[in-house]
Amino acid sequence: TQKAYDSLVAQLAERSVGRRYRALTWGCFEAPKGVVDAPVGRSPKDRTRMAVVGSGRPARTGYEVSASWATPEVSLVTCTLETGRTHQIRVHLSAIGHPLVGDGTYGGERSGLVLDRPFLHAAHLAFDHPVTGERLEFESPLPDDLREILDRLGEPEPSDQSA
């Protein structure tokens, strides 16, 4: 209905929709969690891509490292969106030197792991029901192709963040 649509659009504008993504990135992060706060817009070099550009729209992506591996050097991170720009997670993580595994567009194609698409999965969505106001939360497990990549990596490195 129009009422439901208007409610969901308003929740997105108010940034009250909860969205969490799982991503496998190249490299190990120095900090176990952080926020990338950088504007995202069309790349001046390639108009088919997005990039961190001063003239872009404000964008914030939170990240938290869940696990890391040494060979190949990759990290599994949970990302939360405070804004929703096109390719925001892919652009932000690439901009800080951690492109997504399998992401040929934003620098994530390297030897060691082969994937036909970026390792990015919408794992959690939460919003208020447009009629009842009840908070609804949905979880989505990793699809088989992404789960197989993690299985091939084996056990992650022990975390040194436990202090």
Contacts in CASP RR format, 6 or more apart in sequence:
PFRMAT RR
TARGET T0000
AUTHOR 0000-0000-0000
METHOD contacts of the structure
MODEL  1
TQKAYDSLVAQLAERSVGRRYRALTWGCFEAPKGVVDAPVGRSPKDRTRM
AVVGSGRPARTGYEVSASWATPEVSLVTCTLETGRTHQIRVHLSAIGHPL
VGDGTYGGERSGLVLDRPFLHAAHLAFDHPVTGERLEFESPLPDDLREIL
DRLGEPEPSDQSA
3 130 0 8 1.000
3 131 0 8 1.000
4 130 0 8 1.000
4 131 0 8 1.000
5 130 0 8 1.000
6 130 0 8 1.000
7 128 0 8 1.000
7 130 0 8 1.000
7 131 0 8 1.000
8 17 0 8 1.000
8 127 0 8 1.000
8 130 0 8 1.000
11 17 0 8 1.000
11 127 0 8 1.000
11 128 0 8 1.000
15 82 0 8 1.000
15 83 0 8 1.000
16 127 0 8 1.000
16 128 0 8 1.000
17 125 0 8 1.000
17 126 0 8 1.000
17 127 0 8 1.000
18 80 0 8 1.000
18 81 0 8 1.000
18 124 0 8 1.000
18 125 0 8 1.000
18 126 0 8 1.000
18 127 0 8 1.000
19 80 0 8 1.000
19 81 0 8 1.000
19 122 0 8 1.000
19 124 0 8 1.000
19 125 0 8 1.000
19 126 0 8 1.000
20 78 0 8 1.000
20 79 0 8 1.000
20 80 0 8 1.000
20 122 0 8 1.000
20 123 0 8 1.000
20 124 0 8 1.000
21 78 0 8 1.000
21 79 0 8 1.000
21 80 0 8 1.000
21 81 0 8 1.000
21 89 0 8 1.000
21 120 0 8 1.000
21 121 0 8 1.000
21 122 0 8 1.000
21 123 0 8 1.000
22 66 0 8 1.000
22 76 0 8 1.000
22 77 0 8 1.000
22 78 0 8 1.000
22 79 0 8 1.000
22 120 0 8 1.000
22 121 0 8 1.000
22 123 0 8 1.000
22 142 0 8 1.000
22 146 0 8 1.000
23 76 0 8 1.000
23 77 0 8 1.000
23 78 0 8 1.000
23 79 0 8 1.000
23 89 0 8 1.000
23 93 0 8 1.000
23 100 0 8 1.000
23 118 0 8 1.000
23 119 0 8 1.000
23 120 0 8 1.000
23 121 0 8 1.000
24 74 0 8 1.000
24 75 0 8 1.000
24 76 0 8 1.000
24 77 0 8 1.000
24 100 0 8 1.000
24 101 0 8 1.000
24 113 0 8 1.000
24 119 0 8 1.000
24 146 0 8 1.000
24 149 0 8 1.000
24 150 0 8 1.000
25 74 0 8 1.000
25 75 0 8 1.000
25 77 0 8 1.000
25 93 0 8 1.000
25 98 0 8 1.000
25 99 0 8 1.000
25 100 0 8 1.000
25 101 0 8 1.000
25 119 0 8 1.000
26 72 0 8 1.000
26 73 0 8 1.000
26 74 0 8 1.000
26 97 0 8 1.000
26 98 0 8 1.000
26 99 0 8 1.000
26 100 0 8 1.000
26 101 0 8 1.000
26 108 0 8 1.000
26 110 0 8 1.000
27 68 0 8 1.000
27 73 0 8 1.000
27 74 0 8 1.000
27 75 0 8 1.000
27 97 0 8 1.000
27 98 0 8 1.000
28 68 0 8 1.000
28 70 0 8 1.000
28 73 0 8 1.000
28 74 0 8 1.000
28 75 0 8 1.000
29 63 0 8 1.000
29 65 0 8 1.000
29 68 0 8 1.000
29 75 0 8 1.000
29 77 0 8 1.000
29 98 0 8 1.000
32 64 0 8 1.000
32 65 0 8 1.000
32 159 0 8 1.000
32 161 0 8 1.000
33 62 0 8 1.000
33 63 0 8 1.000
33 64 0 8 1.000
33 65 0 8 1.000
34 62 0 8 1.000
34 63 0 8 1.000
34 64 0 8 1.000
35 60 0 8 1.000
35 61 0 8 1.000
35 62 0 8 1.000
35 63 0 8 1.000
36 59 0 8 1.000
36 60 0 8 1.000
36 61 0 8 1.000
36 62 0 8 1.000
36 63 0 8 1.000
36 92 0 8 1.000
36 93 0 8 1.000
36 95 0 8 1.000
36 96 0 8 1.000
37 58 0 8 1.000
37 59 0 8 1.000
37 60 0 8 1.000
38 52 0 8 1.000
38 59 0 8 1.000
38 92 0 8 1.000
38 95 0 8 1.000
39 52 0 8 1.000
39 53 0 8 1.000
39 54 0 8 1.000
39 55 0 8 1.000
39 56 0 8 1.000
39 57 0 8 1.000
39 58 0 8 1.000
39 59 0 8 1.000
40 50 0 8 1.000
40 51 0 8 1.000
40 52 0 8 1.000
40 53 0 8 1.000
40 56 0 8 1.000
40 57 0 8 1.000
40 59 0 8 1.000
40 85 0 8 1.000
40 86 0 8 1.000
40 87 0 8 1.000
40 88 0 8 1.000
40 91 0 8 1.000
40 92 0 8 1.000
41 50 0 8 1.000
41 51 0 8 1.000
41 52 0 8 1.000
41 53 0 8 1.000
41 55 0 8 1.000
41 56 0 8 1.000
41 57 0 8 1.000
41 85 0 8 1.000
41 86 0 8 1.000
42 49 0 8 1.000
42 50 0 8 1.000
42 51 0 8 1.000
42 53 0 8 1.000
43 49 0 8 1.000
43 50 0 8 1.000
43 51 0 8 1.000
43 53 0 8 1.000
44 51 0 8 1.000
44 53 0 8 1.000
45 51 0 8 1.000
49 87 0 8 1.000
49 105 0 8 1.000
49 106 0 8 1.000
50 85 0 8 1.000
50 86 0 8 1.000
50 87 0 8 1.000
50 88 0 8 1.000
50 90 0 8 1.000
50 91 0 8 1.000
51 91 0 8 1.000
51 95 0 8 1.000
52 91 0 8 1.000
52 92 0 8 1.000
52 95 0 8 1.000
57 83 0 8 1.000
57 85 0 8 1.000
58 83 0 8 1.000
59 83 0 8 1.000
59 84 0 8 1.000
59 85 0 8 1.000
59 88 0 8 1.000
59 91 0 8 1.000
59 92 0 8 1.000
60 81 0 8 1.000
60 82 0 8 1.000
60 83 0 8 1.000
61 79 0 8 1.000
61 80 0 8 1.000
61 81 0 8 1.000
61 82 0 8 1.000
61 88 0 8 1.000
61 89 0 8 1.000
61 92 0 8 1.000
61 93 0 8 1.000
62 79 0 8 1.000
62 80 0 8 1.000
62 81 0 8 1.000
62 82 0 8 1.000
63 77 0 8 1.000
63 78 0 8 1.000
63 79 0 8 1.000
63 80 0 8 1.000
63 93 0 8 1.000
64 77 0 8 1.000
64 78 0 8 1.000
65 75 0 8 1.000
65 76 0 8 1.000
65 77 0 8 1.000
65 161 0 8 1.000
66 75 0 8 1.000
66 76 0 8 1.000
66 77 0 8 1.000
66 78 0 8 1.000
67 75 0 8 1.000
67 76 0 8 1.000
67 156 0 8 1.000
67 157 0 8 1.000
67 159 0 8 1.000
68 74 0 8 1.000
68 75 0 8 1.000
68 76 0 8 1.000
68 156 0 8 1.000
68 157 0 8 1.000
68 159 0 8 1.000
69 75 0 8 1.000
69 153 0 8 1.000
69 154 0 8 1.000
69 156 0 8 1.000
69 157 0 8 1.000
70 157 0 8 1.000
72 110 0 8 1.000
72 112 0 8 1.000
72 113 0 8 1.000
74 101 0 8 1.000
74 113 0 8 1.000
74 153 0 8 1.000
75 98 0 8 1.000
76 150 0 8 1.000
76 156 0 8 1.000
77 93 0 8 1.000
77 98 0 8 1.000
78 123 0 8 1.000
79 89 0 8 1.000
79 93 0 8 1.000
81 88 0 8 1.000
81 89 0 8 1.000
85 91 0 8 1.000
87 105 0 8 1.000
87 106 0 8 1.000
89 100 0 8 1.000
89 120 0 8 1.000
90 99 0 8 1.000
90 100 0 8 1.000
90 103 0 8 1.000
90 105 0 8 1.000
90 106 0 8 1.000
90 118 0 8 1.000
90 120 0 8 1.000
91 106 0 8 1.000
93 99 0 8 1.000
93 100 0 8 1.000
93 106 0 8 1.000
94 100 0 8 1.000
94 103 0 8 1.000
94 106 0 8 1.000
94 107 0 8 1.000
94 108 0 8 1.000
99 106 0 8 1.000
99 107 0 8 1.000
99 108 0 8 1.000
100 106 0 8 1.000
100 108 0 8 1.000
100 118 0 8 1.000
100 119 0 8 1.000
100 120 0 8 1.000
101 108 0 8 1.000
101 110 0 8 1.000
101 113 0 8 1.000
101 115 0 8 1.000
101 118 0 8 1.000
101 119 0 8 1.000
101 149 0 8 1.000
102 108 0 8 1.000
102 109 0 8 1.000
102 113 0 8 1.000
102 115 0 8 1.000
102 116 0 8 1.000
102 117 0 8 1.000
102 118 0 8 1.000
102 119 0 8 1.000
103 109 0 8 1.000
103 118 0 8 1.000
103 119 0 8 1.000
103 120 0 8 1.000
104 118 0 8 1.000
105 118 0 8 1.000
106 118 0 8 1.000
108 118 0 8 1.000
113 149 0 8 1.000
113 152 0 8 1.000
115 145 0 8 1.000
115 146 0 8 1.000
115 149 0 8 1.000
116 145 0 8 1.000
117 145 0 8 1.000
119 146 0 8 1.000
119 149 0 8 1.000
121 140 0 8 1.000
121 142 0 8 1.000
121 143 0 8 1.000
121 146 0 8 1.000
122 140 0 8 1.000
123 139 0 8 1.000
123 140 0 8 1.000
123 141 0 8 1.000
123 142 0 8 1.000
124 137 0 8 1.000
124 138 0 8 1.000
124 139 0 8 1.000
124 140 0 8 1.000
125 137 0 8 1.000
125 138 0 8 1.000
125 140 0 8 1.000
126 135 0 8 1.000
126 136 0 8 1.000
126 137 0 8 1.000
126 138 0 8 1.000
127 135 0 8 1.000
127 136 0 8 1.000
128 134 0 8 1.000
128 135 0 8 1.000
128 136 0 8 1.000
129 135 0 8 1.000
129 136 0 8 1.000
141 147 0 8 1.000
142 150 0 8 1.000
END
